[in-house]
Each structure stands twice: as structure tokens, then as C-alpha cells.
Amino acid sequence: MRGKVLISMMLMALTEGAMSGELVNVDENRVALRGYDPVAFFTEGRAVAGKPSITAAYQGATYRFATAGHKDLSLADKNWPGLVRKEGR
């Protein structure tokens, strides 16, 4: 439960930052969420490191995914707040 609350807070912060044009929670390489897969928090209920080879970019931030399926889920979900809809590398 604590993990779900934490990721919800992180996603809200990212949404607010994206809406204001500011980047939130990115490292020096512009990797968001410390490289963790944002979908895995919901599908697996835990933090899973994303792979540098499976990414999507939004407003200069790079989001990593553990699987191509997770990336596809995020890109296809119209309820996502526009965080990771653009194709990555």
C-alpha cells in the first residue's frame, strides 16, 4: 500500500511538472523515476528497474520500461496524463 501511495505521489508530481513545462524527478541524464518502470508499479505491485533499451520520451524526460509490453500499455492507455505517450528510442 505504501508503495502505491508513493508512486501515485510521484506521478502527480510529474503531471504537475509536465503541465507547467517543468521537469520533475529526472536525473542528470534526464531519466525519470530513477529509471524505474512506471507501469510495473501497477502491474506487478513493486518497483522494477526499466531497461535503457526500452524507453519513451516526454518533454525532455526519458522513461524506461522493463518490458516492451509495459511500454505499449503506457502508450495505449488514454487515461495516462500524457506522461509517456511519445515514442522513445
N, C-alpha and C positions, 0 to 999 in steps of 0.2 A: 504494500500500500504506500509506504513511504517513497519508494522508487517511482511510482506512478505520479505521486504529487510533485516530486522533484522534476520529472520530465515535463509535466504539464506547466510548471512554472517556467522551465527553460523555453518551452515552445511559445508561451505567452510573451516572454521577453524578446524572443526572436521575431514574433509577429509585430510587436510594437516597434522594434527597431527597423523591420522591413518597411513598415508603413511610414515611418518618419524619415526613411532614407539612410538610417544609421545601421552599421553592422554591429551586432551584439554577439558575444561569446564566440569569437573567432581567434585563432592563434596568429602568430606572425606570418604564417603561410596562407592565411585566410581560410583555414579549415574550421568548420563549425562543429560545435558539440564535442570538441576534443577528439574528433574522428570517429565518434560512436555512431552507429546506425540508428537514426531516429525512428524507424519502423519497428525495429526489434523490441523496443520498449513496450510496444503494444502487442506484437505477435508472439513474443517469447517471454514477456514479463520481466525482462532483465536487460542490462546493458551488454551490448555486443559490439566489439570493435568493427568498424567498417573497413573495407579494403580500398587502398589507394587506387586500384584499377576499376572500381565501380563507383562512379560519382555523378552528381548533378550539381549545377551551379545556380545560384540565385543572388542577384545584387552583389556580386563580387565575393560571395561566400561559397565555399565548396563543401558539400555534404557527402559523406561516404556511406556506403551501404555494404552489409555483409554478403548479400546475395543480389543477383540481378532481379530476382523476383521481388525483393523488398524495394528496389528502385522502381520497378514497374508499378508496384502498388501505390507508391507515393505519387508518381507522375499521373496515374489514372484516377486518383481519388479527388473528386471535385470539392470535397469538404475540407481539404487541407487549405490552410490560409495562404496559399501561394508561395510557400517556402521553398519547395524543391520541384517546381513544375518544368523548369527549363532543362533541356538535355545537357548533360555534362560531357566529360571527356570519354 
